[in-house]
Amino acid sequence: MKWLIIVFALLVAGAILGPISSGNAGYVLVQFAGWSLETSVIALAIIMIVVAVAISLIYALFRAIASKTKKGGQWFSKRREGKAERLLEQGQLALLQQDYLAALQAFEQGHKQQPSTLFAALASYAAQQCGELGKSEFWRAQAGKAYEEADRVIQIKYIESIKNKEPDVAVKRLDALLAAGLADAATLRLAAELYKATGQWQALLELLPKLQQAGLYSADEFDELKSRVYQKRFIEEGKKGDNGLYDYWRALDKSYRSDATVRLSYAVALTHFNKKEACAKVIYKGLKRGELSIEQVNRSHVLTASYPKLVEYIQDALKRNPQHTGYIRALAQLAYDSKDYSLAQRALKKLVDSEARSEDYKLLGDIYNALGDTQLAANAYKKALA
């Protein structure tokens, strides 16, 4: 507003001084809606200046009154916040495009709208890249410790911009951030995504404690991530040789081997390499020690009848509690694995009558298919998909 008034005043001054200097003040005829006004240029200029100043004062008064009210203050505050957010995005985009001058201007304007150490730090960085060392030092002093935070923000934005085109470079940059101790929530989440995308399973495994501590995932989501990471690591070790998987398992601390997610992941890896008996032994020990629940085992689909002690354990558990759906489901899986389809069918039929799950109908369909009854198998599959 003030710049508009200044420009307008200069134009009016020119309109006044021009005719005066030439010795002819001139006159102006204004006609509008049937009204006409004839006056001198000087008088018209004075009228227009008075009107402009009056409008400016009325606007300033309205803004001052509105800002004093609760709703008015909220409106102006939200308006400034919105402008600041847009300027922050513009500045960050300009940084990614290496247009440091545009970035500097955006951050400086953003600081005017909503003063913050983040704007100051980003302005300092952009000024430094422009060669504006004086401005860089000024904004850095304004930012204080936030300068380091701004540097992290810039690096995170850069990593996000190249993670698909240059994943290896992105991983190196991210490793450097983590090594420097910059492990806030945004950095950790980006690391998890990038490590998964590039198959950096060992790096992601080492990151799991920090991810859990940061609370970025729900309990179920974290268990799913942990399970996937350990499965991938076990399979990587298993590909190194016959004893690679076992040696890696035994090298783990006892507390890890007794962890349900880790033990089940090991069992999945053993199944991957078709080591069914070893898998059954791992499950049997976990159940017997109380490290695994039968529900966890069923969900992992790793039950195999290749180890007699595991079969006996399930059967004994059912004798003690014949209505336990978890052990009924386990018996059905063991019977199916040993190709005792009649027993598997009876167990599952009893199960679906009392507690129907999609995976139960899926297994029942597989059993009917193995028995040669394609119609019943199709019906079971339909129920599994319902």
C-alpha positions as MATLAB code, in Angstrom:
seq = 'MKWLIIVFALLVAGAILGPISSGNAGYVLVQFAGWSLETSVIALAIIMIVVAVAISLIYALFRAIASKTKKGGQWFSKRREGKAERLLEQGQLALLQQDYLAALQAFEQGHKQQPSTLFAALASYAAQQCGELGKSEFWRAQAGKAYEEADRVIQIKYIESIKNKEPDVAVKRLDALLAAGLADAATLRLAAELYKATGQWQALLELLPKLQQAGLYSADEFDELKSRVYQKRFIEEGKKGDNGLYDYWRALDKSYRSDATVRLSYAVALTHFNKKEACAKVIYKGLKRGELSIEQVNRSHVLTASYPKLVEYIQDALKRNPQHTGYIRALAQLAYDSKDYSLAQRALKKLVDSEARSEDYKLLGDIYNALGDTQLAANAYKKALA';
ca = [
       0.000    0.000    0.000;
       2.689    2.542    0.952;
       4.589    1.906   -2.286;
       1.423    2.450   -4.283;
       0.839    5.806   -2.552;
       4.442    6.877   -3.156;
       4.285    6.018   -6.869;
       0.924    7.730   -7.190;
       2.214   10.857   -5.434;
       5.215   11.003   -7.771;
       2.985   10.755  -10.828;
       0.707   13.496   -9.494;
       3.711   15.669   -8.661;
       4.895   15.262  -12.217;
       1.470   16.185  -13.515;
       1.518   19.350  -11.395;
       5.093   20.458  -11.888;
       5.057   19.870  -15.634;
       2.370   22.399  -16.493;
       3.635   24.877  -13.856;
       7.161   24.819  -15.227;
       5.797   25.527  -18.686;
       3.691   28.426  -17.360;
       0.383   26.696  -18.060;
      -1.410   25.013  -15.174;
      -4.116   23.724  -17.533;
      -7.541   22.394  -16.640;
      -9.323   19.034  -16.485;
     -12.907   18.135  -17.445;
     -14.307   15.022  -15.748;
     -17.685   13.612  -16.852;
     -19.303   10.570  -15.208;
     -22.949    9.347  -15.029;
     -24.371   12.718  -16.046;
     -22.093   14.645  -13.734;
     -19.326   16.920  -14.940;
     -16.466   18.540  -13.095;
     -14.121   21.149  -14.535;
     -11.122   22.053  -12.456;
      -7.422   22.806  -12.678;
      -4.795   20.080  -12.731;
      -3.430   21.253   -9.387;
      -6.855   21.139   -7.697;
      -7.576   17.684   -9.148;
      -4.204   16.427   -7.960;
      -4.871   17.666   -4.439;
      -8.320   16.001   -4.436;
      -6.870   12.674   -5.615;
      -4.106   12.743   -3.015;
      -6.626   13.465   -0.286;
      -8.847   10.581   -1.488;
      -5.889    8.174   -1.668;
      -4.706    9.120    1.812;
      -8.263    8.796    3.147;
      -8.631    5.312    1.656;
      -5.260    4.303    3.084;
      -6.197    5.565    6.533;
      -9.585    3.830    6.440;
      -7.916    0.531    5.432;
      -5.270    0.870    8.166;
      -7.966    1.675   10.721;
     -10.053   -1.314    9.654;
      -7.042   -3.604    9.854;
      -6.082   -2.295   13.282;
      -9.621   -2.793   14.607;
      -9.966   -6.237   13.038;
      -6.616   -7.380   14.424;
      -7.752   -6.454   17.926;
     -10.771   -8.761   17.758;
     -10.325  -12.494   18.277;
     -11.729  -13.535   14.902;
      -9.973  -10.713   13.104;
      -6.666  -11.613   14.697;
      -7.146  -15.265   13.752;
      -7.959  -14.323   10.162;
      -4.840  -12.157    9.775;
      -2.738  -14.807   11.533;
      -3.959  -17.590    9.234;
      -3.427  -15.333    6.233;
       0.183  -14.696    7.254;
       0.754  -18.381    7.993;
      -0.617  -19.344    4.589;
       1.662  -16.863    2.839;
       4.630  -18.062    4.896;
       3.973  -21.715    4.009;
       3.713  -20.891    0.312;
       6.923  -18.884    0.430;
       8.686  -21.732    2.257;
       7.630  -24.181   -0.471;
       8.687  -21.736   -3.198;
      12.056  -21.247   -1.557;
      12.675  -24.971   -1.111;
      11.733  -25.638   -4.731;
      14.094  -22.877   -5.842;
      16.880  -24.467   -3.779;
      16.319  -27.829   -5.456;
      16.491  -26.067   -8.828;
      19.649  -24.241   -7.645;
      17.998  -20.862   -8.191;
      19.509  -19.446   -5.026;
      18.553  -15.823   -5.641;
      14.852  -16.699   -5.967;
      15.188  -18.891   -2.869;
      16.757  -16.044   -0.892;
      13.978  -13.663   -1.877;
      11.299  -16.194   -0.940;
      12.843  -16.897    2.470;
      13.295  -13.197    3.239;
       9.663  -12.493    2.357;
       8.588  -15.506    4.384;
      10.488  -14.184    7.392;
       8.592  -10.907    7.082;
       5.277  -12.759    7.065;
       6.159  -15.087    9.913;
       9.540  -14.499   11.573;
      11.230  -17.781   12.446;
      14.716  -19.169   12.857;
      14.001  -21.669   10.063;
      13.412  -18.885    7.518;
      16.516  -17.093    8.764;
      18.643  -20.234    8.479;
      17.405  -21.031    4.987;
      17.952  -17.412    3.926;
      21.509  -17.624    5.256;
      22.204  -20.765    3.248;
      20.672  -19.315    0.060;
      22.605  -16.039    0.505;
      25.846  -17.961    0.915;
      25.193  -19.839   -2.335;
      24.482  -16.498   -4.073;
      27.748  -15.021   -2.843;
      25.906  -12.547   -0.621;
      28.235  -13.127    2.323;
      27.053  -10.102    4.288;
      23.440  -11.214    4.110;
      24.485  -14.765    4.881;
      26.195  -13.713    8.116;
      23.246  -11.501    9.071;
      20.675  -14.269    8.625;
      22.922  -16.844   10.251;
      23.126  -14.669   13.354;
      19.339  -14.447   13.317;
      19.010  -18.208   12.985;
      21.416  -19.302   15.711;
      21.329  -23.081   16.232;
      18.540  -23.442   13.700;
      21.139  -23.086   10.919;
      22.141  -26.707   11.415;
      18.479  -27.733   11.287;
      18.029  -25.835    8.023;
      21.026  -27.602    6.551;
      19.417  -30.933    7.471;
      16.115  -29.870    5.883;
      17.897  -28.937    2.667;
      19.750  -32.235    2.532;
      16.569  -34.226    3.213;
      14.780  -32.376    0.393;
      17.693  -33.081   -1.917;
      17.751  -36.788   -1.031;
      14.014  -37.024   -1.642;
      14.457  -35.375   -5.035;
      17.081  -37.923   -6.241;
      16.018  -41.114   -4.442;
      14.304  -42.547   -7.535;
      16.825  -41.427  -10.175;
      20.033  -41.861   -8.140;
      19.237  -44.240   -5.248;
      22.873  -45.097   -4.535;
      23.813  -41.431   -4.163;
      20.734  -40.876   -2.005;
      21.732  -43.751    0.302;
      25.261  -42.355    0.737;
      23.906  -38.914    1.587;
      21.452  -40.416    4.030;
      24.138  -42.535    5.690;
      26.173  -39.366    6.222;
      23.212  -37.656    7.894;
      22.626  -40.588   10.227;
      26.337  -40.832   11.016;
      26.259  -37.164   12.011;
      23.528  -37.939   14.520;
      20.742  -36.225   12.561;
      18.103  -38.878   13.209;
      14.812  -37.077   13.645;
      11.475  -38.622   12.644;
      11.547  -37.353    9.041;
      15.103  -38.613    8.479;
      14.350  -42.017    9.994;
      11.197  -42.505    7.932;
      13.056  -41.555    4.747;
      15.855  -43.963    5.693;
      13.397  -46.819    6.184;
      11.782  -46.170    2.796;
      15.100  -45.800    1.000;
      16.727  -48.848    2.594;
      13.712  -50.997    1.691;
      13.659  -49.701   -1.882;
      17.374  -50.414   -2.382;
      17.491  -53.707   -0.458;
      19.794  -52.383    2.271;
      18.436  -54.902    4.779;
      21.390  -54.903    7.175;
      21.314  -51.113    7.405;
      17.572  -51.227    8.022;
      18.016  -53.936   10.663;
      20.486  -51.721   12.530;
      18.001  -48.862   12.270;
      15.094  -50.817   13.811;
      15.731  -49.766   17.452;
      15.680  -46.083   16.502;
      12.541  -46.567   14.409;
      10.798  -48.230   17.324;
      11.938  -45.554   19.758;
      10.716  -42.797   17.432;
       7.220  -44.314   17.409;
       6.807  -43.934   13.649;
       4.846  -47.176   13.338;
       2.037  -48.864   15.202;
       2.910  -52.085   17.048;
       1.536  -54.253   14.228;
       3.239  -52.182   11.529;
       6.572  -52.356   13.318;
       6.306  -56.135   13.805;
       5.537  -56.511   10.097;
       8.563  -54.393    9.164;
      10.798  -56.235   11.624;
       9.624  -59.594   10.295;
      10.334  -58.617    6.707;
      13.782  -57.263    7.533;
      14.875  -60.386    9.406;
      13.459  -62.690    6.744;
      15.441  -60.868    4.082;
      18.614  -60.961    6.168;
      18.251  -64.677    6.912;
      17.702  -65.424    3.229;
      20.731  -63.301    2.274;
      22.891  -65.310    4.685;
      21.384  -68.589    3.517;
      22.460  -67.864   -0.038;
      26.106  -67.698    1.054;
      26.361  -71.440    1.618;
      24.914  -74.495    3.363;
      25.811  -73.338    6.870;
      25.448  -69.599    6.279;
      21.882  -69.386    7.589;
      22.515  -71.553   10.656;
      25.758  -69.777   11.520;
      24.038  -66.388   11.323;
      21.213  -67.644   13.542;
      23.585  -69.019   16.150;
      25.640  -65.804   16.111;
      22.604  -63.845   17.267;
      22.320  -63.038   20.941;
      20.034  -65.370   22.888;
      17.607  -62.527   23.510;
      17.118  -62.178   19.746;
      16.695  -65.917   19.205;
      13.970  -65.961   21.841;
      12.157  -63.041   20.204;
       8.983  -64.339   18.525;
       9.325  -62.222   15.387;
      12.975  -63.144   14.871;
      12.368  -66.866   15.501;
       9.435  -66.986   13.104;
      11.448  -65.093   10.489;
      14.168  -67.725   10.811;
      11.534  -70.429   10.336;
      10.257  -68.696    7.187;
      13.807  -68.567    5.822;
      14.295  -72.270    6.560;
      11.099  -73.013    4.644;
      12.398  -70.882    1.780;
      15.414  -73.176    1.521;
      13.168  -76.253    1.922;
      14.681  -77.160    5.300;
      11.372  -78.355    6.716;
      12.674  -80.507    9.557;
      14.900  -77.716   10.851;
      11.947  -75.348   10.585;
       9.720  -77.715   12.584;
      12.376  -78.011   15.296;
      12.625  -74.231   15.599;
       8.833  -73.972   15.945;
       8.682  -76.834   18.441;
      11.312  -75.263   20.702;
       9.635  -71.886   20.525;
       6.246  -73.349   21.510;
       7.666  -75.512   24.266;
       9.606  -72.612   25.820;
       6.659  -70.263   25.569;
       8.497  -67.960   23.193;
       5.845  -68.500   20.524;
       2.067  -68.701   20.676;
       0.165  -71.111   18.462;
      -1.684  -68.143   16.920;
       1.616  -66.547   15.860;
       2.759  -69.835   14.343;
      -0.500  -70.275   12.416;
      -0.314  -66.767   10.971;
       3.242  -67.415    9.737;
       2.223  -70.518    7.728;
       5.412  -72.357    8.672;
       3.935  -75.481   10.297;
       5.282  -78.719    8.886;
       4.853  -82.318    9.978;
       8.522  -83.115    9.330;
       9.377  -83.333   13.047;
       7.414  -85.918   15.094;
       7.850  -84.062   18.397;
       6.051  -81.037   16.975;
       3.105  -83.190   15.866;
       2.961  -84.833   19.298;
       3.064  -81.439   21.002;
       0.045  -80.217   18.983;
      -1.876  -83.428   19.604;
      -1.212  -83.325   23.348;
      -2.318  -79.698   23.491;
      -5.588  -80.638   21.773;
      -6.196  -83.498   24.209;
      -5.930  -81.038   27.072;
      -8.146  -78.475   25.312;
     -10.186  -80.027   22.451;
     -11.999  -76.750   21.662;
      -8.875  -74.616   21.263;
      -9.257  -73.153   17.763;
      -5.563  -72.309   17.490;
      -4.485  -75.921   17.958;
      -7.313  -77.210   15.736;
      -6.056  -74.928   12.988;
      -2.479  -76.143   13.602;
      -3.590  -79.797   13.420;
      -5.316  -79.119   10.098;
      -2.122  -77.589    8.682;
       0.024  -80.473    9.941;
      -2.412  -83.034    8.511;
      -2.461  -81.252    5.164;
       1.367  -81.107    5.120;
       1.545  -84.859    5.786;
      -1.139  -85.451    3.092;
      -3.650  -86.811    5.574;
      -6.402  -84.886    3.821;
      -9.279  -86.638    5.586;
      -7.993  -85.598    9.014;
      -7.278  -82.101    7.761;
     -10.821  -81.875    6.351;
     -12.440  -82.981    9.617;
     -10.380  -80.547   11.646;
     -11.116  -77.613    9.377;
     -14.806  -78.464    9.034;
     -15.087  -78.299   12.792;
     -13.161  -75.033   12.770;
     -15.190  -73.190   10.135;
     -18.411  -74.203   11.872;
     -17.289  -72.397   15.035;
     -14.835  -69.712   13.899;
     -14.608  -69.009   10.201;
     -11.601  -67.152    8.754;
     -10.672  -66.524    5.147;
      -7.418  -68.450    5.500;
      -9.355  -71.441    6.890;
     -11.594  -71.519    3.821;
      -8.516  -71.161    1.621;
      -6.896  -74.215    3.244;
     -10.197  -76.103    3.100;
     -10.345  -75.348   -0.627;
      -6.802  -76.724   -1.035;
      -7.842  -79.878    0.844;
     -10.954  -80.438   -1.289;
      -8.849  -79.844   -4.370;
      -6.346  -82.474   -3.200;
      -9.244  -84.881   -2.615;
     -10.467  -84.274   -6.154;
     -13.714  -82.492   -5.210;
     -13.444  -79.407   -7.399;
     -16.991  -78.174   -6.700;
     -16.500  -78.052   -2.914;
     -13.064  -76.568   -3.476;
     -14.574  -73.762   -5.592;
     -17.203  -73.062   -2.921;
     -14.537  -72.858   -0.233;
     -12.415  -70.479   -2.321;
     -15.445  -68.232   -2.875;
     -16.007  -68.041    0.871;
     -12.331  -67.249    1.374;
     -12.685  -64.258   -0.969;
     -15.981  -63.057    0.513;
];
